[in-house]
Amino acid sequence: GTEYAAWLPAAKPLPVPVALSLPEDGAEGAPGALLFRWETYAHPDITYRLCIARDADFADIIVQRMGLTNPFVIVDDSLNDAGEYFWKVIAENAHGSADNAGGVRRFRVNPAAPQAFSAGVREDGAMIDAPMHGDAAPVFGVLDEVRNVTFAENRAGTANAALRFADGMARYRLPFFPESDYTAAAWIRPEGLTAPGLQQVFSAWHRASDDPLRITIEGGAVHARIESPAGFASTAGVPLREGEWTHVAAVKQSGQLTLYVNGAAGAPAAVPEKLSSSSLEAAFGANPRYPGGEYFRGCISNAVFFARALSETEVQHFAN
């Protein structure tokens, strides 16, 4: 006979098990906020439950977070006692549940460890929150490098409350790059719109076809763009005015990339719902890894990057 397969729609399917990502199995750190992250197939009807126990059988569960919709959560309490802990993530929908693939993971809290566990994401989803009020140091996030920036006035005329970029950048480290939903935003004052080439307001470029998000000025207009193995995607350009403060935000939500300018949304561009990026760096003012820089010319303040899609109301709040 011959082999054959029949494809039939599943009735009342259980959720797909997630794959645990962070902390790595056997990780050790000093007490502190701890990021738990997992990889999943995003679906609006699926939620996640994080379970942390003192035993591998989960008879002694000490932390349980239910109804999670993002593939990460920060636990900043309940894990201060020294010793070994075990964790798992359960995917749940209306038809049942599924434990994560690969089995339970363990980690150890050790007050004598040289470093605390990295949180990496704030409770509101922020990975970078850099006001740039005179320097590039973030109120949340990890600054990796800053060069060729000087003090500048912000949009209210306050001295030393923004940064001027001239062939420079502020580059930040990321513990991971989000897969489905994320947002970059900043106030900018362009001062070289007629210069040839690209100017990166924000860039997480890692290599060719691994460019999960950029806010780019080209030909005097600002665009939001993504380049992946599936191809290149860009929003329509919005013209900017030389020397005028403008708020820009790029929001990726599932299969759509939307550019907001001063709180107004443009037509979204179609992008892959889920991207797997190796990028662990993001920069304001330049491409973080490209030798040519693709430098932004002008001023930046109130720069943020979120591991979630900000709502239109939230974007307008930042813009106002």
C-alpha positions in Angstrom: 0.0 0.0 0.0 0.9 3.7 0.0 1.4 6.0 3.0 -1.0 8.8 3.3 -2.0 11.5 5.8 -5.4 13.2 6.4 -5.6 16.7 7.9 -8.7 17.2 10.0 -9.5 20.2 12.2 -8.9 19.6 15.8 -11.9 19.7 18.2 -11.3 21.4 21.5 -7.5 21.3 21.3 -5.4 21.7 24.4 -2.8 24.5 24.4 0.6 23.9 23.0 3.2 23.4 25.8 5.6 26.3 26.3 9.4 26.0 26.3 11.2 27.4 29.3 13.9 30.1 28.7 15.0 32.0 31.7 16.4 31.4 34.3 18.5 28.7 32.8 18.5 25.3 34.4 20.9 25.2 37.4 21.3 29.0 37.5 22.5 30.6 40.8 22.2 34.1 42.0 21.8 36.3 45.1 18.3 37.2 46.4 16.5 39.8 44.3 14.0 40.3 41.6 14.0 37.4 39.1 12.8 37.3 35.5 11.0 34.1 34.4 10.5 33.8 30.7 9.2 31.2 28.3 8.7 30.7 24.6 5.3 30.1 23.3 2.9 30.2 20.4 0.9 33.4 21.1 -2.9 32.9 21.1 -5.5 35.2 22.6 -7.4 32.3 24.3 -4.3 30.9 26.2 -3.0 32.1 29.5 -0.1 30.9 31.6 0.5 29.8 35.1 3.9 30.1 36.8 4.6 27.7 39.6 7.6 27.8 41.9 8.2 25.2 44.6 10.8 24.0 47.0 10.5 20.4 45.7 10.5 18.8 42.2 7.1 17.3 42.8 5.5 20.7 43.5 4.0 19.6 46.8 5.4 22.8 48.4 4.4 25.6 46.0 5.5 28.9 47.3 4.8 31.2 44.3 1.9 30.8 41.8 1.1 33.5 39.3 -2.1 32.7 37.3 -3.8 34.3 34.2 -0.6 35.6 32.7 -0.9 36.8 29.1 2.8 37.8 28.4 5.5 35.1 28.1 7.4 36.5 31.1 6.8 37.6 34.7 8.9 39.3 37.4 9.0 37.8 40.9 10.4 40.3 43.3 9.5 38.7 46.6 9.0 35.3 48.2 12.4 34.0 46.9 14.8 35.5 49.5 15.5 32.3 51.4 18.6 30.4 50.4 18.3 27.1 48.8 17.1 25.2 45.7 13.9 26.1 43.9 11.9 24.4 41.1 9.7 26.0 38.4 7.4 25.2 35.6 4.9 27.0 33.4 1.4 25.6 32.6 -0.4 26.8 29.5 -4.2 26.9 30.0 -7.3 27.4 27.8 -11.0 26.5 28.0 -10.3 22.9 27.1 -7.5 22.1 29.6 -3.9 22.6 30.3 -0.4 21.5 29.4 2.8 21.5 31.4 5.9 23.0 29.7 8.0 20.9 27.4 11.4 19.6 28.7 10.4 19.1 32.3 10.9 21.1 35.5 13.8 23.5 35.8 15.7 24.3 39.0 17.6 27.4 40.3 19.5 28.2 43.5 19.3 31.3 45.6 22.6 31.9 47.3 23.3 35.1 49.4 27.0 34.6 48.8 26.6 34.6 45.0 28.6 37.4 43.3 25.6 38.6 41.4 21.8 38.8 41.8 19.6 37.2 39.2 18.8 39.7 36.4 15.3 41.0 36.3 15.6 42.5 32.9 12.0 43.6 32.6 10.1 46.0 34.9 6.6 45.1 36.1 5.1 47.4 33.5 7.0 45.7 30.7 9.8 48.3 30.3 13.2 47.0 29.3 14.7 50.5 28.8 13.5 53.7 30.4 16.0 56.4 29.7 14.8 60.0 30.3 18.1 61.3 28.9 18.0 64.3 31.2 21.6 65.3 30.7 23.0 61.7 30.5 22.1 58.4 29.0 21.9 56.5 32.3 18.5 54.7 32.4 16.1 54.7 35.4 15.6 51.1 34.3 17.7 49.0 32.0 21.5 48.4 31.5 23.5 51.0 29.7 26.3 49.4 27.7 27.9 52.3 25.9 27.4 56.0 25.3 29.5 58.2 23.0 29.5 61.5 21.2 26.5 63.0 23.0 26.2 66.4 24.7 23.7 68.2 26.8 20.7 69.9 25.2 17.5 71.6 26.0 14.3 69.6 26.0 11.0 70.5 24.3 10.1 72.7 27.3 13.3 74.7 27.0 14.8 73.2 30.1 18.6 73.1 30.0 20.4 69.7 30.3 17.1 67.8 30.0 17.9 66.1 26.6 20.9 64.8 24.7 22.2 65.9 21.4 23.6 63.1 19.2 26.4 63.8 16.7 27.8 60.5 15.3 27.0 59.0 18.6 24.7 56.5 20.3 23.3 55.3 23.6 23.4 51.5 23.5 21.6 49.3 26.1 21.9 45.6 26.8 18.8 43.3 26.7 18.4 39.9 28.4 16.3 38.8 25.4 14.4 40.3 22.6 10.6 40.0 22.7 9.1 37.7 20.1 5.6 39.0 19.5 4.8 42.3 21.0 7.0 45.3 21.8 7.3 49.1 21.6 10.0 51.7 21.1 9.3 55.4 21.6 11.1 58.7 22.1 10.9 62.5 21.7 13.2 63.6 18.9 14.4 66.9 17.4 16.0 66.2 14.0 18.8 68.6 13.0 20.0 67.0 9.8 17.0 65.9 7.7 18.7 66.7 4.4 21.7 64.4 5.1 21.9 61.4 2.8 21.4 57.8 4.0 19.6 56.3 6.9 19.4 57.8 10.4 18.4 55.4 13.2 16.4 56.9 16.0 16.1 53.4 17.5 17.7 50.2 16.2 18.0 46.6 17.5 19.7 45.4 14.3 21.8 42.2 14.9 22.7 41.1 11.4 21.1 40.8 7.9 17.6 39.5 8.1 17.7 39.8 11.9 16.5 43.4 12.4 13.5 43.1 14.8 12.7 46.8 15.0 14.0 50.2 13.9 12.7 53.7 13.8 14.4 55.2 10.8 14.7 58.6 9.2 15.2 58.5 5.4 14.6 61.3 2.9 13.3 63.6 5.7 10.6 61.1 6.7 10.4 58.8 9.7 9.5 55.1 9.2 9.1 52.0 11.5 10.7 48.9 9.9 11.4 45.2 10.5 13.6 42.9 8.5 13.4 39.1 9.1 13.8 35.9 7.2 10.2 36.5 6.0 11.3 39.7 4.3 11.3 43.5 4.7 8.4 45.5 6.1 8.0 49.2 6.5 5.3 51.7 7.4 4.7 54.6 5.2 7.0 57.5 5.9 5.8 60.6 7.8 7.6 63.9 6.9 9.4 65.6 9.8 10.3 69.2 10.3 13.9 70.3 10.9 14.4 71.5 14.5 10.9 70.6 15.7 10.3 68.3 18.7 8.3 65.3 17.6 7.2 62.2 19.5 7.6 58.9 17.6 6.6 55.4 18.6 6.8 52.0 16.8 4.4 49.4 18.2 4.6 45.8 17.1 1.5 43.9 18.1 1.2 40.4 16.7 1.2 40.7 12.9 1.0 44.5 12.7 3.7 47.2 13.0 2.3 50.7 13.6 4.1 54.0 13.6 2.7 56.8 15.8 3.8 60.4 15.2 2.7 62.8 18.0 0.2 60.2 19.2 -1.4 59.7 15.8 -1.3 56.2 14.3 -0.5 55.6 10.7 -1.6 52.6 8.6 0.0 49.4 10.0 2.4 47.3 8.0 2.0 43.5 7.9 4.8 41.7 9.7 5.3 38.1 11.0 3.3 37.5 14.2 6.3 36.0 15.9 10.0 36.8 15.4 12.9 34.9 16.8 15.8 37.4 17.1 19.3 37.0 18.5 19.5 40.7 19.2 20.6 41.5 22.8 21.4 45.2 22.1 19.3 48.2 21.3 20.5 51.7 20.6 19.0 55.2 20.4 20.8 57.4 17.9 22.5 54.7 15.8 22.6 51.1 14.6 24.2 49.3 17.6 26.3 46.9 15.5 26.8 48.4 12.1 30.3 50.0 11.7 28.8 52.7 9.5 26.7 53.9 12.4 23.7 55.2 10.5 23.8 58.0 13.0 20.8 60.2 13.9 21.5 63.9 13.9 19.6 65.8 16.5 18.3 65.6 20.1 16.5 62.8 21.9 14.7 62.6 25.3 12.4 60.3 27.1 13.5 57.1 25.3 11.7 53.9 26.2 11.5 50.3 25.0 8.8 47.9 26.2 8.5 44.1 26.0 4.8 44.6 25.2 2.6 46.5 22.7 1.6 49.9 24.2 -2.0 50.8 23.6 -2.9 53.9 21.6 -3.9 55.6 24.8 -0.6 54.8 26.4 1.3 56.1 23.3 -0.7 59.3 23.5 0.1 59.6 27.2 3.8 59.6 26.3 3.3 62.0 23.5 1.5 64.5 25.7 
